[in-house]
């Protein structure tokens, strides 16, 4: 019997250095809202999404590629950018064929860390494309790192829940010697019947922050499975559907 | 109404730097088995426990204080030391009145980090002294950091479960804006009816490692609430009952 590939979960970018990911498919997870919005934009026909780590770089690249610049700081569109972080800002009639240059702090930082550590492949995961992520991992049969973007390196509930959702769907096919993965799955099993209610009842910090900005609708969407079920892959600085 | 003190959980020493603990009571948590053994030795009458981070230092200090040297590497008593990490090695008839010099890697490292970061007070927490820890935190009315020792910085299930046990018992009296704390409590609520079975069914890495060494009895003991219900406090390099 051949050995199963391994699966690990890193609950924060500050823990990623503990793992050798040079032979791994890394799933970048930033549920509220970067990876949910990226999958949605691509699902709705965006040509590509370019993730960048600062507003100034977003403006610069936006000009260079004639793209749509997007990003928020403290719940408002950042000065100099045109759009925000909500998946609802990117319907097909608006985004189709366009390049979205998106600045996100936690997710982009994590993606670059994974690149620096020589990840075999980097893909984007969210509840919105859960099935595509799981199917890809099962097809690849390679080691997997579920990498949560967290919030300023602090572990968060929604990214952990998504890691747990993936674990629950693919675990038979992987060797999982990783408490974080088992914890994530256990939490997902508790919360899966109503993830929104689970975030709320656990007083999740992002739930608080975003509802403070009136974004309940965004949260509900970002917790909905397979509503934008495509697979974004990071290739040469861009996220595209492979 | 006066503001409640804050409570945070750091799931790994690699996350502790994210928090300001200069006004906090830090609870050092290393369930399998350092903090369980420390509470047990003190409960059984040890004069003090000196935690050290290396075998050589353990030998050196052991000579200096005429203490009992203890510590394991890979499940065996480390060369040059006299005893191991099991709480069952320290019954009253053996340990009463003596100084135990204990080398633990994860727990001692964490304790020194907390010291370096200027923690207000450092105490030792385990299921074996859960009530004493909770009562102390409720009496102090200060900010709290539940600091998990983890395993080589990787998050582990048993330390997280203990953090969750504390959260579940004190949460009404603290302001908890920390997803790790809520996650820990949620996991504890799932597992609390049979923590041993929960570790086993979640394939916890430490459960695996220790049962491989024939230590099921140790694990069961380390998951038993209040069997050594005293409060070890770190003062001037030593853990004592205050």
HADDOCK unambig.tbl for C-alpha pairs under 7 A between the chains (distance, minus, plus):
assign (segid A and resid 14 and name CA) (segid B and resid 14 and name CA) 6.77 0.50 0.50
assign (segid A and resid 14 and name CA) (segid B and resid 15 and name CA) 6.73 0.50 0.50
assign (segid A and resid 15 and name CA) (segid B and resid 14 and name CA) 6.72 0.50 0.50
assign (segid A and resid 155 and name CA) (segid B and resid 179 and name CA) 6.59 0.50 0.50
assign (segid A and resid 155 and name CA) (segid B and resid 180 and name CA) 6.09 0.50 0.50
assign (segid A and resid 156 and name CA) (segid B and resid 179 and name CA) 5.31 0.50 0.50
assign (segid A and resid 156 and name CA) (segid B and resid 180 and name CA) 6.78 0.50 0.50
assign (segid A and resid 157 and name CA) (segid B and resid 179 and name CA) 5.71 0.50 0.50
assign (segid A and resid 157 and name CA) (segid B and resid 183 and name CA) 6.89 0.50 0.50
assign (segid A and resid 177 and name CA) (segid B and resid 205 and name CA) 6.19 0.50 0.50
assign (segid A and resid 178 and name CA) (segid B and resid 205 and name CA) 6.62 0.50 0.50
assign (segid A and resid 179 and name CA) (segid B and resid 155 and name CA) 6.57 0.50 0.50
assign (segid A and resid 179 and name CA) (segid B and resid 156 and name CA) 5.30 0.50 0.50
assign (segid A and resid 179 and name CA) (segid B and resid 157 and name CA) 5.70 0.50 0.50
assign (segid A and resid 179 and name CA) (segid B and resid 204 and name CA) 5.59 0.50 0.50
assign (segid A and resid 179 and name CA) (segid B and resid 205 and name CA) 6.33 0.50 0.50
assign (segid A and resid 180 and name CA) (segid B and resid 155 and name CA) 6.07 0.50 0.50
assign (segid A and resid 180 and name CA) (segid B and resid 156 and name CA) 6.76 0.50 0.50
assign (segid A and resid 182 and name CA) (segid B and resid 202 and name CA) 5.74 0.50 0.50
assign (segid A and resid 183 and name CA) (segid B and resid 157 and name CA) 6.88 0.50 0.50
assign (segid A and resid 187 and name CA) (segid B and resid 187 and name CA) 6.61 0.50 0.50
assign (segid A and resid 202 and name CA) (segid B and resid 182 and name CA) 5.73 0.50 0.50
assign (segid A and resid 204 and name CA) (segid B and resid 179 and name CA) 5.59 0.50 0.50
assign (segid A and resid 205 and name CA) (segid B and resid 177 and name CA) 6.17 0.50 0.50
assign (segid A and resid 205 and name CA) (segid B and resid 178 and name CA) 6.59 0.50 0.50
assign (segid A and resid 205 and name CA) (segid B and resid 179 and name CA) 6.32 0.50 0.50
